[in-house]
Amino acid sequence: MASHLEQAMARAAASVEAAIDRLLVPTVRPEAPLWDAMRYGALGGGKRLRPFLVLESSGLFDVAPEHALRTGVAVELIHCYSLIHDDLPAMDNSDLRRGRPTVHKQFNEAVAILAGDGLLTLAFEVLADPATHPESSVRSALVTALAVAAGPSGMVGGQMLDLVAETTSFDLAETSRLQEGKTGALIRFSAEAGAILGHAGSEQHQALGATPGISAWPSKLPTISSMWKARPTPSASRSALTRRPARQPSSRCWASPARGPKRSGLRIVPPVILISLVSARPISRRSLISLSIVTPEDRPGLSSVNRAVACKPRRWCG
């Protein structure tokens, strides 16, 4: 039987998939291959983790579901564009993604580049539309925050560091910065988007924004106190982030094996956010099937950086 978390993620994924399908309408015009490639790259399945976080963080602040969904779709379009470009021969040169040919293999490199460009720009068109939120100030804040997360100070900058890491040895700080940018920036935005949509107070907004989207280091895993509780009732939602003293960060690193020909050995993910946003009690970590624990004693001969980014996972969470 699927856990509460798995059921919630499946519902969110289905909603996002349907919304993207409605957004990317096929055409018979001469530019049809572009739209076909965009649909192929964006509708190929996946966990839809980022929009899930948008939807659940929005639930903390009574955000209208349609506003949260459109924001989640926007961040997922950014994520899908990044995967298309990441698979290109000049980058990871991947032939398969999720068991299917990558976009440049299914179509060609030129169409794949344009499909990525199309998804990237469409994401900001979605956010800027009044249907995402009636207040222009909220839409502007979303556009700005997502641009920062996806750009050279976030995801793109992290990707550049990943390329540099092919020929340069990074210390602990640089490795952490690479991971926090390449993958973590969009996850951080996703957790913060609900606060933007819901006019959250500064304390709540800062708590969500301070959560690291990605980190291998225990000191970078603060726990957001409310997120170990159920999503609050409407009358209590705005105080949700201050209800319970924060748990102490674990002394362990959380990681999952990298998929495909990635240059880093492990992809670090944020269990605090995943475990807590939809739970009336702490969910068994076994629900997070892709997560594993790497502790310092597992690989005593490795440096701290290598423990985080080079060694194999020791065991599944549970």
ZAMARGU-4260 file (C-alpha; in steps of 0.2 Angstrom, whole numbers, plus 5000, padded with zeros to 4 digits):
<rodrens>
0) 5000/5000/5000 | 5007/5017/4995 | 5011/5029/5010 | 5002/5045/5013 | 5017/5054/5005
5) 5017/5043/4990 | 4999/5046/4987 | 5001/5065/4989 | 5015/5065/4977 | 5005/5055/4964
10) 4990/5066/4965 | 5001/5082/4963 | 5011/5074/4948 | 4994/5069/4939 | 4988/5087/4942
15) 5004/5095/4935 | 5004/5082/4920 | 4987/5087/4915 | 4990/5106/4917 | 5006/5105/4906
20) 4996/5094/4893 | 4983/5108/4892 | 4996/5121/4891 | 5007/5113/4877 | 4993/5112/4863
25) 4999/5103/4848 | 4999/5112/4832 | 4999/5108/4813 | 5008/5124/4808 | 5026/5123/4802
30) 5033/5125/4819 | 5024/5109/4825 | 5041/5100/4828 | 5045/5113/4841 | 5029/5110/4851
35) 5030/5091/4848 | 5048/5092/4856 | 5042/5103/4870 | 5028/5091/4874 | 5040/5076/4873
40) 5052/5084/4885 | 5039/5090/4897 | 5026/5076/4898 | 5038/5061/4900 | 5033/5057/4918
45) 5044/5060/4933 | 5041/5063/4951 | 5036/5081/4949 | 5045/5085/4965 | 5046/5104/4963
50) 5028/5107/4959 | 5023/5096/4973 | 5033/5107/4985 | 5025/5122/4978 | 5008/5115/4981
55) 5011/5109/4998 | 5020/5125/5004 | 5005/5135/4997 | 4994/5124/5007 | 5002/5131/5023
60) 4995/5149/5018 | 4978/5145/5010 | 4984/5149/4993 | 4971/5146/4979 | 4974/5129/4972
65) 4974/5135/4954 | 4987/5149/4958 | 4998/5136/4966 | 4996/5124/4952 | 5001/5137/4939
70) 5016/5141/4949 | 5021/5123/4951 | 5019/5121/4932 | 5031/5135/4929 | 5045/5128/4940
75) 5042/5111/4932 | 5044/5119/4914 | 5061/5126/4920 | 5066/5109/4927 | 5061/5101/4910
80) 5071/5113/4900 | 5086/5110/4910 | 5085/5092/4908 | 5084/5094/4889 | 5099/5105/4888
85) 5108/5094/4901 | 5106/5079/4890 | 5114/5087/4874 | 5130/5081/4867 | 5139/5096/4873
90) 5134/5093/4891 | 5131/5075/4897 | 5128/5068/4880 | 5114/5056/4886 | 5104/5045/4875
95) 5091/5040/4887 | 5080/5048/4900 | 5067/5039/4910 | 5069/5024/4898 | 5065/5034/4883
100) 5077/5042/4870 | 5082/5060/4875 | 5074/5074/4866 | 5089/5077/4854 | 5089/5059/4850
105) 5070/5058/4846 | 5071/5074/4836 | 5088/5082/4833 | 5100/5094/4842 | 5093/5110/4835
110) 5075/5106/4839 | 5080/5100/4857 | 5089/5117/4860 | 5074/5127/4854 | 5062/5115/4864
115) 5072/5119/4880 | 5072/5138/4876 | 5053/5137/4873 | 5050/5129/4890 | 5061/5141/4899
120) 5052/5156/4892 | 5035/5149/4893 | 5038/5147/4912 | 5039/5165/4914 | 5024/5168/4903
125) 5014/5157/4914 | 5020/5166/4930 | 5017/5184/4922 | 4999/5179/4917 | 4986/5187/4929
130) 4978/5169/4930 | 4993/5164/4941 | 4989/5178/4954 | 4978/5194/4953 | 4991/5205/4961
135) 5005/5211/4949 | 5016/5213/4964 | 5015/5194/4968 | 5018/5189/4950 | 5033/5201/4949
140) 5040/5193/4965 | 5038/5175/4958 | 5046/5180/4942 | 5061/5188/4950 | 5063/5173/4963
145) 5062/5160/4949 | 5074/5170/4938 | 5087/5171/4951 | 5085/5152/4956 | 5086/5147/4937
150) 5100/5159/4932 | 5119/5161/4934 | 5117/5164/4953 | 5107/5147/4954 | 5104/5132/4943
155) 5114/5138/4928 | 5129/5144/4939 | 5129/5127/4947 | 5129/5118/4931 | 5144/5129/4926
160) 5153/5123/4942 | 5149/5105/4937 | 5158/5108/4921 | 5173/5116/4930 | 5173/5101/4942
165) 5178/5089/4927 | 5195/5097/4927 | 5197/5105/4945 | 5197/5098/4962 | 5184/5106/4973
170) 5185/5107/4992 | 5170/5105/5003 | 5163/5123/5001 | 5164/5123/4982 | 5156/5105/4981
175) 5142/5111/4992 | 5140/5127/4982 | 5139/5117/4966 | 5125/5106/4973 | 5115/5120/4981
180) 5115/5129/4964 | 5113/5115/4951 | 5099/5106/4960 | 5095/5115/4976 | 5090/5133/4969
185) 5074/5127/4961 | 5070/5116/4976 | 5072/5131/4987 | 5061/5142/4976 | 5048/5128/4976
190) 5047/5128/4995 | 5047/5147/4996 | 5034/5150/4982 | 5020/5146/4994 | 5025/5160/5005
195) 5026/5172/4991 | 5009/5167/4984 | 5001/5168/5002 | 5008/5185/5008 | 5017/5176/5022
200) 5025/5186/5035 | 5043/5189/5036 | 5047/5175/5049 | 5038/5162/5039 | 5045/5168/5022
205) 5062/5167/5029 | 5060/5150/5037 | 5055/5143/5020 | 5068/5152/5010 | 5082/5147/5022
210) 5079/5129/5019 | 5092/5122/5008 | 5086/5114/4993 | 5101/5103/4992 | 5115/5100/5004
215) 5127/5086/5009 | 5132/5093/5025 | 5123/5091/5041 | 5125/5109/5046 | 5115/5114/5031
220) 5100/5104/5036 | 5089/5115/5048 | 5072/5108/5051 | 5057/5118/5048 | 5047/5115/5063
225) 5029/5116/5056 | 5033/5104/5042 | 5033/5089/5054 | 5014/5093/5057 | 4999/5091/5047
230) 4995/5105/5035 | 4985/5117/5046 | 4967/5121/5046 | 4964/5138/5038 | 4962/5147/5054
235) 4979/5142/5060 | 4989/5141/5044 | 4999/5157/5046 | 5006/5152/5062 | 5010/5135/5057
240) 5029/5138/5055 | 5031/5142/5073 | 5021/5129/5082 | 5035/5117/5087 | 5053/5119/5092
245) 5064/5113/5078 | 5072/5096/5079 | 5091/5096/5079 | 5099/5092/5062 | 5104/5075/5060
250) 5123/5070/5060 | 5120/5060/5044 | 5121/5065/5026 | 5106/5061/5015 | 5109/5056/4997
255) 5104/5046/4983 | 5113/5038/4969 | 5116/5049/4953 | 5106/5043/4938 | 5114/5043/4921
260) 5131/5049/4916 | 5132/5062/4929 | 5148/5069/4935 | 5144/5069/4953 | 5143/5052/4962
265) 5128/5057/4973 | 5114/5068/4971 | 5109/5076/4988 | 5091/5079/4992 | 5081/5088/5006
270) 5072/5074/5017 | 5066/5087/5029 | 5055/5095/5016 | 5049/5079/5009 | 5045/5070/5025
275) 5035/5084/5033 | 5024/5094/5021 | 5010/5082/5020 | 5011/5072/5036 | 5001/5072/5051
280) 5015/5063/5059 | 5033/5060/5054 | 5032/5048/5039 | 5043/5033/5039 | 5059/5037/5029
285) 5056/5021/5020 | 5044/5030/5010 | 5058/5040/5002 | 5064/5025/4992 | 5078/5034/4983
290) 5086/5041/4999 | 5100/5032/5008 | 5111/5037/5022 | 5130/5039/5022 | 5139/5041/5038
295) 5157/5046/5042 | 5161/5029/5049 | 5155/5021/5033 | 5170/5026/5023 | 5184/5030/5036
300) 5197/5031/5022 | 5188/5045/5012 | 5189/5063/5014 | 5173/5072/5020 | 5170/5078/5002
305) 5172/5060/4995 | 5160/5053/5008 | 5147/5065/5001 | 5150/5064/4983 | 5160/5049/4979
310) 5155/5034/4989 | 5141/5022/4987 | 5126/5022/4998 | 5127/5011/5013 | 5109/5006/5015
315) 5091/5012/5012 | 5082/5023/5024 | 5071/5015/5036
</rodrens>
